[in-house]
Amino acid sequence: MTPSSLHRRAWLQAAAATAAAGLLPPLAQAASASQADLRGVTLRVGTYKGLWRPLLQASGQADTPYKIDWRELNNGVLHIEAINGDALDLGSGSEIPAVFAARQKANVRFVAVTHEDLNNQATLARKDAPIRSIADFKGKRVGYVRATTSHYYLAKQLAEAGLSFADIQPVSLTPADGLSAFARGDLDAWAIYGYNGQLARTQYGARTIKTGVGYLSGNFPIYANPRTLNDAPRRAAIADLLRRLQRSFAWINGNFLAYARAQSAETRVPVGDLVELFNGRSGDYSLAAVDDGVIRSHQDVADTFQKLGVLDGPANVRPLWDRSLI
């Protein structure tokens, strides 16, 4: 049984008990509200190419009673900025942009977490580079994406090897620019996530030196707009979408080929490469509720970034986590 199904069974048991007492948990309240006509609701939802949009379609969860206005934004910082500016209702990303949001006291809430593949968060070396371990990064040109998971796990891996960013030639690049630089030979190594890393391996012979396993929590927050949460119909729509995504994430584990085909149609990454990534995954996919462990992990990321000097002061993440939806 998957973590998602365990959580759902536990929730159903709790719902039955509280309903008998005349008290409904928050998700059930949202479900009751969803009985109202949601046809006039439009949710502005941030997505990444090849993720939520094709996932809902492939898993049979896309027939929502409300409209979804998909906004393709390619990093979590953009998702949070859009939510903070009231240009987005729901988004997602890693714990890292959420740390900066906490430091800035941004108008955003974190309402759930997804668990995805950490082997796809990798530190790579060029096939011809004299690099066999992180210790060999000293003096080398190492690409990364600033203020993302790759920044965080690269710092952790360097520290473990007795190095810091001062010991390498760090080059902050977007994922697309990083792939181009890696292909040209402008980088010796690259800390990267997602299908750009897979393209570096399959097209340019990149070698995996380390992955994110052991360095990242595996928690990827779902970000929500507090203004949306305070509006009953839109809150009900978000609760419904989270349930659909929870079912979809559980579905991936037994139906990945169908999902890979849908992903490939959007990303143009070959289906075989996506299946290879899935077969080497660090764990199954799921969407889960917020708990104390999730918040502790996030606080550790904030404290690490403060020590690195990436944050200009402490960030308390707890007030931005909201356990009321799932």
C-alpha positions in Angstrom: 0.0 0.0 0.0 1.4 3.4 -0.9 1.8 6.3 1.6 -0.9 8.1 -0.3 -3.4 5.3 0.2 -2.4 4.9 3.8 -3.0 8.5 4.4 -6.4 8.4 2.6 -7.5 5.4 4.6 -6.5 7.2 7.9 -8.3 10.3 6.8 -11.5 8.4 5.9 -11.5 6.7 9.3 -11.0 10.1 11.0 -13.7 11.6 8.9 -16.2 8.9 9.9 -15.4 9.4 13.6 -15.6 13.2 13.5 -18.8 13.2 11.4 -20.4 10.9 13.9 -19.6 13.6 16.5 -21.0 16.3 14.3 -17.5 17.8 13.6 -16.1 17.7 10.1 -12.3 18.0 9.4 -11.1 20.8 7.1 -11.0 18.7 3.9 -14.5 17.4 4.5 -15.6 21.0 5.0 -14.1 21.9 1.7 -15.8 18.9 0.1 -19.2 20.1 1.5 -18.5 23.6 0.0 -17.6 22.0 -3.3 -21.2 20.9 -3.6 -21.9 24.5 -4.6 -21.7 25.3 -8.3 -18.0 25.6 -9.2 -18.6 26.1 -12.9 -17.9 29.8 -12.4 -14.5 29.2 -10.7 -11.2 29.5 -12.6 -8.1 28.4 -10.8 -4.8 29.9 -12.0 -2.4 27.1 -11.5 1.4 27.1 -12.1 2.9 24.1 -13.8 6.2 22.9 -15.2 6.4 21.4 -18.7 5.6 17.8 -18.5 4.2 17.7 -14.9 0.8 18.4 -13.5 -1.1 19.2 -16.7 -0.2 16.0 -18.6 -0.3 14.0 -15.3 -4.0 14.9 -14.7 -4.9 14.1 -18.3 -3.0 10.7 -18.4 -4.5 9.6 -15.0 -8.1 10.5 -15.9 -8.3 13.3 -13.3 -8.6 16.3 -15.7 -12.4 16.5 -15.9 -12.7 19.2 -13.2 -16.0 21.0 -12.5 -14.0 24.3 -12.5 -11.7 25.8 -15.1 -7.9 25.6 -14.8 -5.9 28.4 -16.3 -2.5 26.8 -16.6 0.5 29.1 -16.3 3.8 27.5 -17.3 6.5 28.9 -14.9 9.8 27.0 -14.9 10.9 27.5 -11.3 9.5 27.8 -7.8 10.7 31.3 -7.3 8.4 32.4 -10.2 5.5 30.5 -8.7 5.9 32.2 -5.3 6.3 35.6 -6.9 3.2 35.1 -8.9 1.2 34.0 -5.8 2.6 36.9 -3.7 1.5 39.3 -6.5 -2.0 37.6 -6.6 -1.4 36.4 -10.2 -1.6 32.7 -9.3 -3.7 30.6 -7.0 -1.7 27.4 -6.7 1.9 26.4 -7.6 4.7 24.2 -6.5 8.5 23.9 -6.2 11.2 22.9 -3.8 11.8 23.9 -0.2 14.3 26.5 -1.3 12.1 29.2 -2.8 9.8 28.6 0.1 12.7 29.5 2.5 13.1 32.9 0.8 9.4 33.4 1.0 9.5 32.8 4.7 12.4 35.2 5.1 10.5 37.9 3.2 7.2 37.0 4.9 5.6 36.6 1.5 1.9 36.3 1.1 1.9 32.5 0.5 1.0 29.3 2.3 2.4 25.7 1.9 -0.5 23.3 2.0 0.9 19.8 1.0 4.1 18.1 -0.2 4.9 15.8 -3.1 7.5 13.1 -2.9 9.4 12.7 -6.2 12.6 11.2 -7.5 15.8 12.4 -5.8 18.1 10.4 -8.1 17.0 12.9 -10.8 18.7 15.6 -8.7 22.3 14.9 -9.7 25.8 16.3 -9.6 27.3 15.4 -13.0 30.8 15.5 -14.5 31.7 15.8 -18.2 32.7 12.4 -19.6 36.3 13.7 -20.3 36.8 15.6 -17.0 39.3 14.2 -14.5 36.7 14.0 -11.9 35.8 10.9 -9.9 34.5 12.4 -6.6 33.2 15.7 -5.2 36.8 16.3 -3.8 38.0 16.6 -7.4 35.8 19.7 -7.9 38.5 21.9 -6.4 39.4 24.6 -8.9 36.8 23.3 -11.4 34.0 25.1 -13.2 30.9 23.9 -11.6 27.4 24.9 -12.8 24.3 25.1 -10.5 21.0 27.0 -10.3 21.2 29.6 -7.5 18.6 29.4 -4.7 17.3 26.0 -5.8 17.8 22.4 -4.7 20.9 22.1 -6.8 22.5 25.0 -4.8 21.6 23.4 -1.5 22.7 19.8 -2.2 25.9 21.0 -4.0 26.8 23.0 -0.8 26.1 19.9 1.3 28.2 17.7 -0.9 31.1 20.2 -1.0 31.1 20.5 2.8 31.1 16.8 3.2 34.3 16.7 1.0 35.9 19.5 3.0 35.3 22.1 0.4 33.1 25.2 -0.1 32.0 27.4 -2.9 35.2 29.4 -2.4 37.2 26.3 -3.5 35.5 25.9 -6.9 34.6 28.2 -9.8 30.8 28.3 -9.3 28.7 29.3 -12.3 25.0 30.1 -11.7 23.0 29.4 -14.7 19.4 28.6 -15.6 18.8 24.9 -16.4 18.6 25.6 -20.2 21.7 27.8 -20.2 23.5 25.2 -18.0 22.8 22.5 -20.6 24.2 24.6 -23.4 27.3 25.5 -21.3 27.8 21.8 -20.4 27.5 20.8 -24.0 30.0 23.4 -25.1 32.5 22.3 -22.5 32.3 25.5 -20.6 31.6 23.5 -17.4 33.5 20.7 -15.9 30.7 19.6 -13.6 27.0 20.5 -13.1 24.5 20.2 -10.2 21.2 20.0 -12.0 17.7 18.5 -11.7 15.0 17.3 -14.1 15.2 16.2 -17.7 18.1 18.6 -18.5 20.3 16.3 -16.4 19.0 13.3 -18.3 19.8 15.0 -21.6 23.3 15.7 -20.3 23.7 12.0 -19.6 22.1 10.6 -22.7 23.3 13.2 -25.3 26.7 14.3 -23.9 27.8 11.3 -21.8 27.7 13.0 -18.4 28.7 10.9 -15.5 26.8 10.9 -12.2 29.1 11.7 -9.3 26.4 12.1 -6.6 22.6 12.3 -6.4 20.3 14.2 -4.1 19.7 11.1 -2.0 20.9 11.8 1.6 21.1 15.5 1.0 17.5 16.5 0.2 14.4 15.7 2.2 12.4 14.7 -0.8 9.6 17.1 0.2 8.4 19.4 -2.5 5.9 21.9 -1.2 2.7 22.9 -2.9 2.2 26.7 -2.7 -1.2 28.3 -2.3 -2.5 31.9 -2.4 -4.0 32.9 1.0 -6.5 35.1 -0.8 -7.7 32.1 -2.7 -7.9 30.0 0.5 -10.1 32.7 2.1 -12.6 32.5 -0.8 -15.0 29.5 -0.1 -15.6 28.4 -3.8 -12.0 28.7 -4.8 -10.8 27.0 -1.6 -13.2 24.1 -2.4 -11.7 24.0 -5.9 -8.2 23.8 -4.5 -9.2 21.0 -2.1 -10.6 19.1 -5.0 -7.5 19.6 -7.2 -5.3 18.4 -4.4 -7.3 15.2 -4.1 -7.1 14.7 -7.8 -3.3 15.3 -7.7 -3.0 12.9 -4.8 -4.7 10.2 -6.8 -2.6 11.0 -9.8 0.7 10.8 -8.0 -0.3 7.4 -6.6 -1.3 6.3 -10.1 2.1 7.1 -11.5 3.8 4.2 -9.7 1.9 1.5 -11.6 1.3 3.4 -14.9 4.5 5.2 -15.6 4.7 4.3 -19.3 1.4 6.1 -20.0 2.6 9.1 -18.0 6.0 9.1 -19.8 4.2 9.2 -23.2 2.2 12.3 -22.0 5.3 13.9 -20.6 7.2 13.3 -23.8 4.5 14.9 -25.9 5.1 18.2 -23.9 8.8 18.0 -23.3 10.1 16.2 -26.4 12.3 14.1 -24.1 12.2 10.5 -25.5 9.9 8.1 -23.7 12.7 5.7 -23.2 14.8 8.2 -21.3 11.9 9.1 -19.0 11.2 5.4 -18.3 14.9 4.9 -17.6 14.7 7.7 -15.0 11.6 6.2 -13.4 13.2 2.7 -13.2 16.2 4.3 -11.3 14.0 6.4 -9.0 14.8 6.8 -5.3 11.3 6.0 -4.2 7.6 6.0 -5.2 5.7 9.2 -6.1 3.1 10.5 -3.6 1.3 13.6 -2.4 1.1 13.8 1.4 -0.1 16.0 4.2 2.0 18.4 6.2 3.5 17.1 9.4 6.1 18.1 12.0 8.8 16.3 10.1 8.1 18.3 7.0 8.4 21.6 8.9 11.6 20.5 10.7 13.2 19.6 7.4 12.3 22.9 5.9 13.7 24.8 8.8 17.0 22.9 8.4 17.2 24.2 4.8 16.6 27.7 6.0 19.3 27.5 8.7 21.7 26.0 6.2 21.2 28.8 3.7 21.6 31.4 6.4 25.0 29.8 7.3 26.0 29.9 3.6 25.2 33.6 3.5 22.5 33.1 0.9 19.9 34.4 3.3 20.5 37.8 4.9 19.0 36.7 8.2 17.0 34.0 9.9 13.8 32.6 8.4 11.0 31.0 10.4 9.1 28.7 8.1 6.5 27.4 10.5 3.9 30.2 10.1 3.7 29.7 6.3 2.7 26.0 6.6 -1.1 25.3 6.5 -2.4 21.9 7.6 -6.1 22.6 6.9 -6.6 21.3 3.4 -5.2 17.7 3.4 
